[in-house]
Amino acid sequence: LSYSDESRLSNLLRRITREDDRDRRLATVKQLKEFIQQPENKLVLVKQLDNILTAIHDVLNESSKLLQELRQEGACCLGLLCASLSYEAEKIFKWIFSKFSSSTKDEVKLLYLCATYKALETVGEKKAFSSLMQLVMTSLQSILENVDTPELLCKCVKCILLVSRCYPHIFSTNFRVSLICHLHFLLVRKAVCVNDFQID
């Protein structure tokens, strides 16, 4: 573990939470994204995981409409973080779904689903994540049954479709439990296609 790497990460997190200039803050979040994607940084990412999650949570919950790009980059960071740290992925997924449930703002909920989609998309069919997919699928199914906006519905469906494509046995197990849920899913998928959403 390099002290310089840990110091650099701490500095990035401090600037993300304290920087007032919008452009500099956005640039810092993009630097964090690059840092997360470098395999040699895994140890320091694990060591500071709680601090990273706190910083990303603050970014996603920014209220200003002017910071939408910043928030989207934050969601991307969260998804990549989950995909990069296979041994911590369960903790991160649970954190994401917990924050989704406790959030009162639909636009913030959508960002957590965007992070989930990014993680699933990046992970693909990696065996290291197969044991987590039941947890993810169960959480997504619960979200699907309770969302009440088109944006959340569509993003949740896209996440489920990714799971169904990469882990078909997990998908079939969950949706065999409830025929009503299965029919609901098929109807939603049809609606998503009709509205020209790219899901494949």
N, C-alpha and C positions, 0 to 999 in steps of 0.2 A: 504494500500500500504506500503510494507516494504521498509525502506531505504536500508537495506542490499541487497534486491533483485534488487532494482534499481541500486545500486552501482555495484553489480555483473554484471548486463547486460551492463552497461556503460563500465566496464572494459573489458568484452568480445568483445564489438564492437571496442574498442580502439586497442586491441591486434590483431583483425582480419585485421584492416586496416594498422597497423604500424609494425607488426611482420615481420622480414626478414627471419627467419628460416622456411623452408617449412613444416617440420613435426610438429613443434609447432603451426604453423598457421592452419594446417589441424585439429589438435587436438582441437583447439579453436573453429573452425567452428562446429565440432561435439558436443562440449559442448553447443554451441548456439542452435543446433538442439534439444538437450535434454531439454534445458531451455524452448524452444518454446512449447514442448509437455506436459509440466506440467501445468495443469489447473489453479493452484493457481497463475501463473505468468501472467495471461491475462491482468490485469490492468496495470502492468508495461510495457508489450508489446505494449499496445495501446498508452500509454504515450510516448513511445520512437519509435513509428512506423516509423516516417520519418527517424530517425537516422539508424534504422535497414535496411530500404530499401536502403538507401545510401550505407551502408556497403556491403550489398549483391550485389548491382549494381557494386561496385568496384571489388568484387570477380569474378563475372560472366564475367567481361570485362578484366580480366588478360590475357595478350598476350602469356605468356610462355606455351608451350606444356607440360612442366613438372608439371604444376599446374592443369591438367585436373581433377584429383580426387577432388581437392579443389573446383573447379568450379561446379562439379556435386553435391557435398555436399551443396554448396551454393544454387543451384537450388532446392534441396530437402528442405532446410530451408525455402525458399520462398513459396513453395507449402504448407508446413505444417503451416506456418504462416497464409496463406490465409484461410486454413481449420480451424485453431484454433480460429481465430477472426471473428466470423460470422457477427458482426455488422460493421466490417471494411472490409469485403470481397469485397464489390463493389469497394471501393477505391483501394484495392490491385489488383484486376483483371484489372481495368482500367489502373493502373500503369504498369502492366505486358504487356498489349497489346500496350500501348503507347511506352514502351521501345522496344518491338518487332518491331514496325513500324519504329522507329528512328534508330535502329541498322543497321550498314552496313556490319556486319560480320555474315555469315550464322551459324557459330558454336555458336555464342552468341544467335542468334534467336532460335536455337535449344534448348538451355538451358532454355529460357523463355517458350518454349512449354513443356519442361520436367517439369518445375515448375507448369504449368497449369495442366498437366496430374496428377502430384502428388496431387495437391489440389482436383481435381475432384475425384480421386481414394479414397482419405481419407474421403472426404465429403459423398460420396455415395448418398443415397436418403434422406439426412436430409432435413426436411421441411424448415429449416432456410435459405437454399440456393436456394429454388425453384424460388424465385422472381428474382434471379440473372442469371438464366440459359438462359433467352432470350438474355441478354447482351453477355454472354459467347458464345452462339451458333452463334449469328450474327457475332461476332468477328472472331470466328473460320471459319465460312463460307467465310468471306472475305479473310482470310489467305489462305484457301484452293484454292480459285480462283486465287491467285497470287503467290504462292510459285513455285520455279523453281528448287529445288533440291530434289532428292529421299528421303533424310533423313528428311527434313522438311515436305514433303508431307506425309510420313508414320506416323510421330509423330502427325501431325495435324489430320489425319484420326483416329488414336487411341483415341485422345481426343474426337472427334465427336462421335465415337462409345460408349465411356463411357457415354456421354450425352444421346445418343439414348437409351441406356439400362436403365439408371436411371430416365430419364425424357423424355419418348417417345413422349409425346404431344408437347414438345418444338421442338424436332427434326422434327416431321412431319409438324409442322407449318412452320418452316424455309424452308424445302425442297419442300413444296408444292408451295411455291412462284415461284420457278424457276425449270421447268422440266429439263432444260439443266444442272443446277447444280446437280440435283438429279441423272441424268444419269452419269454425271462426277464422282460423289461420288461412284456410283455402280461400274463403271469401275476401279476406283482407288482401291476400296476395293478388287476387283478381282485380280488386279495386286499385291497388298500387300500380299494376301493369296498365290499367286503363288510363290512369293519370300520368302515364309516360315517365314513371320513376325507373331508373336503371337499377335493377336488382340482381342481374346475372353477371 
